[in-house]
């Protein structure tokens, strides 16, 4: 995101973040760093292409409609590594699954288990295990 362009349109980073959040999108897209802080930007689930994200409409305080592409360089790329997952002192792949707000938690959990069982058959040399499962609180 370009702070100068955002300010030029009379917007704040928080307003842009709110517009994106209220557009019912949901996946991490990156972060914005300023001198004083770092803000993570998340989008949640309905965008199906990078082009749709670029064309996300944003209304300025003056009532002018601009697009996310006008104030940000929206790219589909590799994110710098910020976190490393280790299990028993070995690098590992950590998969976290979050359900959408209108989804059934138990059904999502059961679907994840089925998919992992399928992957285990395909990738026989790998191990997998659940480290935490929040639906146990619902089931018991």
C-alpha positions in Angstrom: 0.0 0.0 0.0 1.2 3.5 -0.8 0.7 5.7 2.3 1.0 8.9 0.2 -1.7 7.8 -2.3 -3.9 6.7 0.6 -3.5 10.1 2.3 -3.9 11.9 -1.1 -7.4 10.4 -1.4 -8.2 11.5 2.1 -8.2 7.9 3.5 -6.4 6.2 6.3 -4.9 2.7 6.4 -7.5 1.8 8.9 -10.3 2.9 6.6 -8.9 0.8 3.7 -8.5 -2.1 6.1 -12.2 -1.7 7.2 -13.4 -1.6 3.6 -11.5 -4.7 2.8 -12.8 -6.5 5.9 -16.4 -5.4 5.3 -16.3 -6.8 1.7 -16.5 -10.3 3.2 -13.1 -11.5 2.2 -10.8 -13.7 4.4 -7.1 -14.6 3.8 -3.9 -13.0 4.9 -2.6 -10.7 2.2 0.4 -9.0 3.8 1.1 -6.1 6.0 1.7 -2.4 6.0 4.7 -1.0 7.9 5.0 2.6 8.9 7.5 4.3 11.1 5.3 3.8 14.1 3.6 0.4 13.7 3.0 -2.6 11.5 -0.6 -3.5 10.5 -1.5 -6.9 9.1 -4.0 -6.9 6.3 -6.4 -9.9 6.0 -8.9 -10.7 3.4 -11.6 -13.3 3.9 -12.7 -15.9 1.4 -14.8 -14.7 -1.6 -12.2 -13.3 -3.9 -11.4 -15.9 -6.6 -8.6 -14.0 -8.5 -6.0 -11.4 -7.9 -7.8 -9.3 -10.5 -11.0 -9.2 -8.4 -8.9 -8.0 -5.4 -7.3 -5.3 -7.5 -10.8 -4.1 -8.6 -12.1 -3.9 -5.0 -14.0 -0.6 -4.9 -13.2 1.9 -2.1 -15.2 5.1 -1.6 -13.2 8.1 -0.5 -14.5 10.6 2.0 -15.3 12.9 -0.9 -17.6 10.2 -2.4 -15.3 9.3 -5.2 -15.0 5.6 -6.0 -11.5 4.3 -6.4 -10.1 0.8 -6.5 -7.6 -1.0 -4.3 -5.2 -1.0 -7.3 -5.2 2.8 -7.2 -3.6 2.9 -3.7 -1.8 -0.5 -3.5 0.4 -2.7 -5.6 -1.7 -5.9 -5.5 0.4 -8.9 -6.4 0.2 -12.6 -6.1 3.6 -13.5 -4.9 5.7 -15.3 -2.3 5.5 -13.8 1.1 8.7 -13.4 3.2 9.0 -16.0 5.9 7.8 -14.6 9.2 7.2 -17.8 11.1 8.8 -21.2 11.2 6.9 -24.3 12.4 8.9 -27.0 14.3 7.8 -30.2 15.9 10.2 -32.2 18.0 12.9 -29.8 16.9 12.3 -30.6 13.2 11.0 -28.2 10.6 7.5 -29.1 9.7 4.4 -27.9 7.8 1.8 -26.5 10.0 -1.8 -26.5 8.6 -4.3 -24.4 10.5 -7.9 -24.6 9.3 -10.4 -21.9 10.3 -14.0 -22.3 9.4 -16.1 -19.5 7.9 -18.5 -17.8 10.3 -21.5 -19.5 8.8 -20.0 -23.0 8.6 -20.7 -25.9 11.0 -17.5 -26.5 13.1 -18.1 -30.2 13.5 -18.7 -30.7 9.8 -15.6 -28.8 8.9 -13.5 -30.8 11.4 -14.8 -34.1 10.0 -14.1 -32.9 6.4 -10.5 -32.0 7.4 -10.0 -35.5 8.9 -11.3 -37.1 5.7 -9.0 -35.0 3.6 -6.0 -35.8 5.8 -6.8 -39.5 5.5 -6.8 -39.2 1.7 -3.5 -37.4 1.8 -1.9 -40.0 4.1 -2.7 -42.7 1.4 -1.2 -40.6 -1.3 1.9 -39.4 0.6 2.9 -42.6 2.4 6.3 -41.3 3.6 4.8 -38.5 5.6 3.4 -38.4 9.2 0.5 -36.2 10.3 -1.2 -35.6 13.6 -3.6 -33.2 15.2 -1.9 -30.9 17.8 -5.1 -29.1 18.7 -8.7 -29.6 17.8 -11.2 -27.0 19.1 -14.2 -29.0 18.1 -13.5 -31.4 20.9 -14.9 -28.7 23.2 -18.2 -28.8 21.1 -18.5 -32.6 21.0 -17.9 -33.3 24.7 
